[in-house]
Amino acid sequence: MTEPAATPPDRPFVAPCKVLSATAPLGWLRRGWQDYRAASTVSLKYGMVIFLLSVLVSIMAYALGSYILLLAMLSGFVLIAPLLATGLYSVSRQLGRGESPTVARTIQRMRRTLGDDMVFALVLIVIFLVWARAGSMVHVFVPAEEGNLADMVRFFAIGSAVGSIFAAFTFSVSAFSLPMVVDRDSDMITASVTSINAVLRNKPAMVVWIGSIVMLTGLGFATAGLGLIVTIPWLGYATWHGYLETVDASDWPPAEI
């Protein structure tokens, strides 16, 4: 007789999460920096790719002669950054498993999650396009003449308020979803809902985490993009450790290459 096929185990709709202290992100940054130093060669290569992408965005905006477009595209870069960090999560995962991180192994991991990444990328692209259009509309209804400080302050204030809506939604979805997909055999919908749930249950810690992201990303741009070579990989590794500390995804089997 043939044995009946095993039924898949029942899993919760979302992975449970822990309640964190407000200062928990500081520990993520510390462990993320340790990962950066442990995989310095891979980190620098990845950081250079991020830097070159930021330069490309700036050149495109300059060629089109629009500083407003530059601001919108750089803001969009912050929205797309979580997708770019997928490979960094793999580096931290390799270090945690006692492996020596390599670019080849990282690319293999990224290929395994390509389907889920494309779904997530599509969502981010839609958000980015809507945000870019919203930025243009803010410029239309709140014109800012170059050299006029009052106009610039008003434009940045309103633009930041509008952009924060897009950023908050993107942050909630991406905070822990992509690390979970890299770590476990989980679909993107489950991982995204898990991320939103974890963010909503840990608002004080998330405020500190967002502040850290804004500060380090801003530092990267303030150094003509050179700082991104360090800050983006560092934040990627820290995000991975934040996921490990926050989300209990043990009901899902570990992902293997």
Secondary structure, DSSP 8 states (H G I E B T S, - for coil): ------------SS--B----TTHHHHHHHHHHHHHHHTHHHHHHHHHHHHHHHHHHHHHHHHTT-HHHHHHHHHHHHHHHHHHTHHHHHHHHHHHTT----HHHHHHHHHHTHHHHHHHHHHHHHHHHHHHHHHHHHHHHS---TT-HHHHHHHHHHHHHHHHHHHHHHHHHHSSHHHHHHHBS--HHHHHHHHHHHHHHTHHHHHHHHHHHHHHHHHHHHTTTTTHHHHHHHHHHHHHHHHHHHB--TTS-B---
